[in-house]
Amino acid sequence: MMANPPTKESTRPTPPADDPTRVVIKFLDSVDIPDLDRDDYALDKLGGGQPGSLVRRFPALILRRMLTSVSASLLEEMVRKATSMDSTYHAPNLRNYFFTVVPEEVAPRELAQELATCSHVQTAYVDYPAEDPVVNPANDEYSPLQGYLDPAPGGVDAEYAWQFDGGDGAGQRLIDVERGWIFDHEDLCAKGAKKLFGEIRELSRTHGTSVLGVICAVDNDLGIVGIAPNVTRVDGVSYHKTTKFNAIMFAISQLEFGDVLLLECQADLPVPTGSINGPVEGLDAEFDAIRLATALGIAVVEAAGNGNGVANSIDLDTWVNQDGKRILHRDNTNADFRDSGAIMVAASSSAAPHTRIAYSTSGMRIDCYAWGENIQTCHGDTSWLLYTGSFGGTSGASAIVAGAALVVQGLAEAQLGFRCHPRQLRAILSDPANGTKAAPTEASHIGVMPNLRTIIDSVLQIAPDVYMRDHVGDSGDPHAGAVSSSPDIILLQAQIPNPQSAFGEGSGTENNAALGDTAKFGQPNYIYVRVRNRGPSPASATTATVFWSPVATLVTPDLWTLVGSVTIPNVPSENVLTVSDVLTWPQAQIPAGGHYCFVGLIGSPGDPAPAPADFLNWDN
């Protein structure tokens, strides 16, 4: 097959037959390699200025073009669009990536090193097969507990996001790149997901099914609920029996600005002792594909990799590629660092405070972390187990962060009218101010776990903000004015038929602080509460709770007696004065006629009310 083939390496296991070891060759951008009517390129038939030395040394070497999933004309259009959208994007010649399948008797690294010395070759490296980046025992009993949905510091607080339009992923699209799924799982079949490209690897069906369960399992009274259960479209692209680069490029061709591309794959990267699993962008072709995606405005979520799956992992700050460069060490002083724009995700413990899973990749290039163990989700073997409580690894963590990304994009589009650019989305999700930091004892860098509540309230600022006025001029901000002259708690001796018309927006009574009666003894009295919402989204299920107190200069909580609560189904945004239905103060609870003080607490699921105990702390 080859003249003087290098000796076989003994440090690598034999790869499975369906996933061979490849040597990837990137010819210089200026080298023109014409299209042929076949996929196989013999070096001595290529022409187009190919180096004669390469032909002489390896006359029987067969190369295959890596990019077969996207036509030359479509690629040209994608690159044109990317360069117009991102001025920092400089497109390499992506059609000049080739690979050769390495025979078992040949040493891949030595072959790559020899090919890299040819003058027309930009780089050559080994692409070893790598397993799915997951730890997933198949014999664990299903559990309905999904702690990763819970509020911080335990989870990402998806439950909070569901209260807002778009917070369930509605209107968004995801493509998951890996090797297998069961799309007709009972908790996924309603999505109508499809395999758009590639072949299914049967052993990987469980992995992909678990990933999609975390992200978008539907709310159907069965099993679990995904982080973004109403995502509009989700599909799979498989890299089985092709290359990850080819699969990623096809996925990019199917997506638009603001969509999410999830890379549930890892690369076997060289280390001094052999190799270990890390992020796919450690390989040149995959990096170039990811960079094209982010230049096109596609948000890419990338698993950081699971090391050896036991205890050893890569520190990206110290890892060097075959050229001796620290390309994944994010540091302003590191000239070798290259940024794909992807959101890179590490794996943590499920319990807070969160620590890195021992085999998870770490380093300053990591943007986010999420649970890498004990993840309750769908299971791929529907013949005996529909659900599992033991999904994990950087696969599980990446699925959680991808779900959070879909939620943020859904919220931004529904509430603000636009979707975030990939770098903007990465900045939001990875900002320590917007997420849960790792445990103080965690020495490695794994980023933060996104906190959707903080992102909604502080970044997107789309949460409702309901309030009752302390005085007529109160706009909801902290103030030094009167705190006991509210016009918004109205006591009457008789019910009225239409409180909104009588006291609400447009009634002419909006700023009248003298609407109420004194309490009448010997009968029920009736209370109406007025509320404004200065937030950008409506407040649903707003609850007003009213207490009475004897007249006092300082009405402290120990003087409060509960009257009751009333729910206002919807308080519109834009400060529309909204009036509650009647809250009856029962006759038996009124000690005497005359004047009383009333205290009102107002809150909604998106803007919770304080508790009476909070007022015992004067710093609140």
C-alpha positions, -999 to 999 in steps of 0.1 A, spaced: 0 0 0 28 24 9 65 26 5 82 19 38 51 23 60 58 35 96 56 9 123 24 3 142 19 23 173 13 3 205 -2 30 227 -36 31 209 -64 5 211 -77 -9 178 -106 14 167 -140 -2 160 -145 -11 124 -173 14 119 -153 43 132 -117 42 117 -86 62 125 -80 89 100 -52 112 91 -66 147 81 -47 167 55 -53 204 49 -37 217 17 -28 253 14 -57 276 5 -39 284 -28 -38 248 -39 -65 241 -65 -79 206 -63 -105 200 -89 -137 181 -84 -138 146 -97 -167 122 -105 -157 100 -76 -150 105 -39 -115 89 -39 -85 109 -50 -53 91 -58 -24 115 -53 -9 107 -87 -43 116 -104 -49 149 -86 -28 172 -106 -36 209 -100 -1 216 -88 1 188 -63 37 183 -49 56 157 -68 74 146 -37 42 136 -21 32 115 -51 66 98 -52 67 90 -15 31 77 -13 20 67 -48 -9 45 -37 -23 68 -10 -60 75 -14 -74 107 -2 -111 116 3 -124 151 4 -139 157 38 -166 182 27 -191 162 7 -223 173 25 -223 209 12 -219 217 -25 -192 241 -37 -218 267 -47 -236 265 -13 -203 268 5 -194 299 -15 -227 315 -5 -223 305 32 -188 320 33 -199 352 15 -227 356 40 -204 350 70 -178 375 59 -205 401 53 -219 394 88 -187 391 108 -158 415 98 -134 394 119 -140 362 100 -114 352 75 -125 322 55 -100 293 49 -105 271 19 -127 245 36 -127 223 4 -90 217 9 -95 194 38 -90 157 29 -85 125 49 -71 91 44 -82 61 64 -52 46 82 -46 9 78 -41 -10 110 -5 -18 102 4 19 98 14 43 126 -10 73 122 11 99 139 42 91 118 21 92 86 7 126 96 42 139 104 55 128 70 25 143 51 29 176 70 64 181 57 52 184 21 53 220 8 17 221 -4 3 208 29 -7 233 55 -12 208 83 -17 171 88 -29 154 120 -45 123 133 -82 121 139 -87 92 163 -122 78 169 -137 90 202 -166 76 221 -197 98 229 -187 122 258 -209 105 285 -210 83 315 -243 65 313 -249 33 333 -279 15 318 -292 -3 348 -304 26 371 -340 29 380 -359 58 365 -363 88 388 -387 117 382 -364 142 400 -349 168 377 -329 190 400 -311 207 372 -344 225 364 -345 239 400 -335 274 411 -298 282 417 -275 272 432 -289 237 425 -299 241 388 -305 266 360 -340 276 372 -358 266 340 -391 265 359 -388 303 364 -382 309 327 -414 289 317 -436 317 331 -425 341 303 -434 341 267 -406 323 248 -391 309 281 -400 274 270 -380 276 238 -410 284 215 -399 295 181 -364 282 184 -345 255 164 -317 231 174 -296 206 155 -278 180 176 -246 165 161 -238 131 173 -244 95 161 -278 82 172 -312 88 186 -346 72 192 -369 100 179 -401 81 186 -395 79 223 -428 87 241 -413 120 255 -398 131 222 -421 118 194 -443 149 194 -413 169 183 -412 152 149 -374 152 149 -356 137 120 -321 126 111 -311 150 84 -277 136 75 -255 106 81 -260 71 94 -272 58 128 -248 40 151 -270 17 171 -248 18 202 -252 56 202 -290 57 202 -292 59 240 -268 88 241 -287 110 217 -321 101 232 -308 112 267 -294 144 253 -327 154 236 -347 144 268 -327 170 288 -332 197 262 -368 193 249 -388 164 264 -424 175 260 -448 184 287 -472 155 282 -479 139 316 -452 113 308 -418 109 323 -399 142 323 -400 178 310 -371 192 290 -355 226 297 -370 240 265 -401 217 261 -417 238 234 -387 243 211 -402 245 176 -379 223 157 -352 198 167 -332 175 144 -302 153 144 -271 152 121 -249 121 125 -212 119 119 -212 81 119 -193 67 89 -183 102 79 -163 129 96 -174 153 123 -163 182 101 -185 170 73 -215 166 96 -210 200 112 -208 216 79 -241 200 68 -257 211 100 -245 247 95 -261 247 60 -295 240 76 -294 267 103 -300 304 105 -289 333 126 -299 327 163 -304 289 159 -285 266 182 -260 239 171 -251 213 198 -219 194 193 -223 162 213 -189 148 203 -153 149 215 -119 146 199 -90 124 209 -63 149 215 -25 141 218 -9 144 252 27 133 262 14 100 275 -7 92 244 -40 109 239 -71 119 258 -106 131 250 -111 169 247 -131 194 227 -135 189 190 -122 224 182 -88 211 191 -87 197 156 -82 222 128 -111 212 105 -137 212 132 -124 245 145 -128 260 110 -163 247 107 -174 260 141 -159 294 134 -179 295 101 -210 287 122 -206 315 147 -197 340 119 -231 331 104 -247 339 137 -254 303 147 -249 297 185 -227 266 190 -226 247 223 -196 223 225 -189 195 250 -154 201 265 -147 164 266 -144 137 292 -107 130 295 -103 93 300 -137 89 315 -124 80 349 -100 105 366 -77 120 340 -86 151 321 -71 179 300 -62 213 314 -67 235 283 -44 261 298 -14 238 295 -24 215 266 -4 220 234 -12 207 199 11 188 176 28 221 167 35 230 203 9 257 205 -15 264 233 -44 271 209 -71 265 236 -55 286 264 -77 318 266 -53 345 277 -47 380 263 -10 374 263 -12 341 244 -8 348 207 -16 312 198 -51 312 212 -78 309 187 -115 315 195 -141 296 176 -169 316 193 -185 284 207 -199 280 242 -176 253 257 -191 233 286 -175 213 314 -192 189 338 -198 193 375 -212 175 405 -250 176 408 -248 187 444 -241 223 453 -216 238 459 -206 223 425 -172 208 419 -156 196 386 -162 159 377 -127 144 379 -125 135 342 -140 168 328 -119 191 308 -111 224 325 -93 257 317 -99 294 310 -114 284 276 -144 268 294 -174 291 294 -200 272 315 -205 241 335 -236 221 344 -245 188 360 -223 159 348 -240 132 369 -274 120 382 -293 136 353 -328 123 350 -338 121 313 -350 98 286 -333 65 280 -325 51 246 -334 14 251 -372 17 250 -375 -21 251 -369 -22 288 -361 12 302 -377 45 291 -359 67 316 -327 69 335 -314 89 364 -277 84 356 -270 103 325 -240 126 328 -205 136 316 -199 167 295 -227 154 272 -252 159 299 -237 192 309 -237 205 273 -274 194 269 -283 215 300 -265 246 287 -279 241 252 -314 241 268 -306 273 286 -293 288 253 -326 280 236 -346 295 265 -326 328 263 -330 330 226 -367 323 229 -371 349 256 -352 375 236 -372 369 205 -406 369 222 -399 398 246 -374 420 228 -379 412 192 -345 399 183 -322 369 190 -287 372 204 -255 369 184 -235 339 194 -208 360 212 -235 380 230 -253 348 240 -220 333 253 -213 365 272 -247 363 289 -245 326 298 -209 327 310 -209 359 330 -202 352 367 -228 378 376 -255 358 358 -247 323 371 -237 300 399 -199 299 405 -181 266 412 -174 257 448 -148 279 465 -127 247 469 -127 241 432 -92 249 420 -97 244 383 -116 268 360 -149 255 348 -169 287 342 -204 292 357 -237 274 355 -263 298 340 -290 311 362 -320 318 341 -337 338 368 -308 363 370 -306 365 332 -343 372 329 -344 398 357 -310 415 354 -299 411 318 -330 407 296 -350 427 322 -382 411 310 -396 401 344 -428 418 355 -423 444 383 -456 448 402 -460 473 430 -486 492 450 -478 528 457 -467 541 491 -480 575 481 -496 591 450 -462 600 434 -446 566 440 -432 551 407 -420 519 422 -384 530 428 -369 533 463 -377 567 477 -375 589 508 -411 600 507 -442 589 526 -446 552 532 -481 552 547 -503 572 523 -511 546 497 -539 553 474 -541 517 464 -557 499 493 -594 510 493 -618 500 521 -655 503 514 -686 495 534 -703 481 504 -693 462 473 -692 479 439 -702 461 406 -672 471 385 -641 480 405 -618 483 374 -641 510 359 -645 527 393 -609 528 403 -587 516 375 -568 532 346 -589 559 329 -614 561 358 -602 596 369 -596 583 404 -560 570 397 -544 595 420 -571 600 446 -558 589 480 -592 596 497 -614 570 481 -620 547 510 -645 547 540 -638 541 577 -645 506 588 -681 499 598 -686 476 628 -712 448 628 -710 439 591 -684 427 565 -663 454 550 -648 452 515 -612 459 503 -600 466 467 -563 466 458 -548 486 429 -516 474 413 -492 487 386 -467 467 366 -437 486 353 -420 456 338 -420 447 301 -441 416 304 -475 410 319 -477 396 354 -499 365 357 -515 352 389 -506 383 409 -515 379 445 -523 408 468 -522 400 506 -537 425 530 -532 429 568 -549 452 592 -532 469 621 -543 493 648 -533 529 641 -496 534 650 -468 557 641 -447 526 631 -467 497 619 -443 468 626 -451 431 616 -460 422 651 -490 444 648 -503 429 616 -533 407 614 -541 389 582 -573 399 563 -567 376 534 -554 374 498 -569 380 464 -555 369 430 -554 392 400 -552 370 369 -533 395 347 -516 428 354 -506 443 320 -472 459 315 -467 496 309 -480 507 343 -517 501 336 -535 506 369 -553 473 376 -579 467 403 -585 434 421 -618 417 427 -632 422 462 -614 410 493 -640 405 520 -630 415 556 -653 392 576 -676 408 602 -663 385 630 -627 398 624 -635 435 627 -629 445 664 -646 479 661 -656 507 637 -633 535 628 -598 540 614 -572 512 608 -539 509 591 -536 485 562 -505 468 549 -504 453 514 -479 428 500 -480 423 462 -462 396 441 -464 373 411 -445 341 402 -422 363 382 -418 389 409 -424 373 443 -437 394 472 -416 398 504 -427 379 535 -437 397 567 -405 384 584 -384 403 558 -396 436 574 -380 427 607 -346 434 591 -342 471 586 -317 466 559 -343 451 535 
